[in-house]
Amino acid sequence: MQKLEMIEAWQQSGLSQRAFCEKNNITHSTFYYWYRVYKSSEEKTDSFVPLTITRQADELMTLTGSNGIRLQLPISSGAADFVKQLLLC
């Protein structure tokens, strides 16, 4: 079983970590390490970057991230769908 599958199986089992490890012949310290790595990566991917959206006279929208990166797109339904997909990733 892969590490991620093991963590998901534990979450669905209703068992404590120790009981799950005993049942699956895994040392608790190894499982706990995998879990910490999983939680750490999960927190990074779920972070939200604030954006400021402005409209300019030449019909471009500018998205400015909190890190200063700017993205300019023409104002259109296609651009709006693109921004929506970016925000959902």
BELURMO-V986161 format. One record per residue. SS is DSSP state (~ for helix, > for strand, _ for the rest). OMEGA is omega in whole degrees, 0 to 359 (NA if undefined). D_FIRST is the distance of its C-alpha to the first C-alpha in Angstrom with 1 decimal. Layout:
ss=SS omega=OMEGA d_first=D_FIRST
ss=SS omega=OMEGA d_first=D_FIRST
This chain:
ss=_ omega=178 d_first=0.0
ss=_ omega=183 d_first=3.8
ss=~ omega=180 d_first=6.6
ss=~ omega=178 d_first=8.3
ss=~ omega=179 d_first=6.2
ss=~ omega=179 d_first=6.2
ss=~ omega=179 d_first=9.8
ss=~ omega=178 d_first=10.7
ss=~ omega=178 d_first=9.6
ss=~ omega=182 d_first=11.8
ss=~ omega=181 d_first=14.5
ss=~ omega=186 d_first=14.8
ss=~ omega=185 d_first=14.9
ss=_ omega=180 d_first=18.2
ss=_ omega=171 d_first=17.5
ss=_ omega=178 d_first=18.5
ss=~ omega=181 d_first=16.1
ss=~ omega=180 d_first=17.4
ss=~ omega=178 d_first=17.2
ss=~ omega=181 d_first=13.5
ss=~ omega=179 d_first=12.9
ss=~ omega=182 d_first=15.2
ss=~ omega=185 d_first=13.7
ss=_ omega=177 d_first=10.2
ss=_ omega=177 d_first=11.9
ss=_ omega=175 d_first=11.3
ss=_ omega=182 d_first=14.5
ss=~ omega=181 d_first=15.8
ss=~ omega=178 d_first=17.1
ss=~ omega=180 d_first=13.9
ss=~ omega=182 d_first=12.3
ss=~ omega=177 d_first=15.7
ss=~ omega=179 d_first=15.9
ss=~ omega=182 d_first=12.7
ss=~ omega=179 d_first=14.3
ss=~ omega=178 d_first=17.7
ss=~ omega=178 d_first=16.6
ss=~ omega=181 d_first=15.1
ss=~ omega=180 d_first=18.4
ss=~ omega=180 d_first=20.5
ss=~ omega=179 d_first=19.3
ss=~ omega=181 d_first=19.6
ss=~ omega=181 d_first=23.2
ss=~ omega=182 d_first=24.2
ss=~ omega=181 d_first=23.3
ss=_ omega=182 d_first=25.0
ss=_ omega=182 d_first=28.3
ss=_ omega=177 d_first=31.4
ss=_ omega=180 d_first=34.1
ss=_ omega=178 d_first=37.5
ss=> omega=171 d_first=39.7
ss=> omega=181 d_first=43.4
ss=> omega=179 d_first=44.6
ss=> omega=178 d_first=48.2
ss=> omega=181 d_first=50.4
ss=_ omega=184 d_first=52.9
ss=_ omega=182 d_first=56.1
ss=_ omega=175 d_first=54.9
ss=_ omega=172 d_first=52.3
ss=> omega=171 d_first=49.3
ss=> omega=181 d_first=46.7
ss=> omega=175 d_first=45.4
ss=> omega=180 d_first=42.1
ss=> omega=179 d_first=42.2
ss=> omega=180 d_first=39.1
ss=_ omega=178 d_first=39.6
ss=_ omega=177 d_first=39.0
ss=_ omega=179 d_first=42.1
ss=_ omega=182 d_first=40.5
ss=> omega=177 d_first=42.5
ss=> omega=179 d_first=41.7
ss=> omega=180 d_first=44.6
ss=> omega=174 d_first=44.3
ss=> omega=179 d_first=47.1
ss=_ omega=179 d_first=47.4
ss=_ omega=178 d_first=46.3
ss=~ omega=178 d_first=44.0
ss=~ omega=179 d_first=41.7
ss=~ omega=178 d_first=41.5
ss=~ omega=177 d_first=40.8
ss=~ omega=179 d_first=37.9
ss=~ omega=179 d_first=36.6
ss=~ omega=179 d_first=36.9
ss=~ omega=179 d_first=35.1
ss=~ omega=177 d_first=32.1
ss=~ omega=183 d_first=32.1
ss=~ omega=180 d_first=32.2
ss=~ omega=180 d_first=29.3
ss=_ omega=NA d_first=26.9
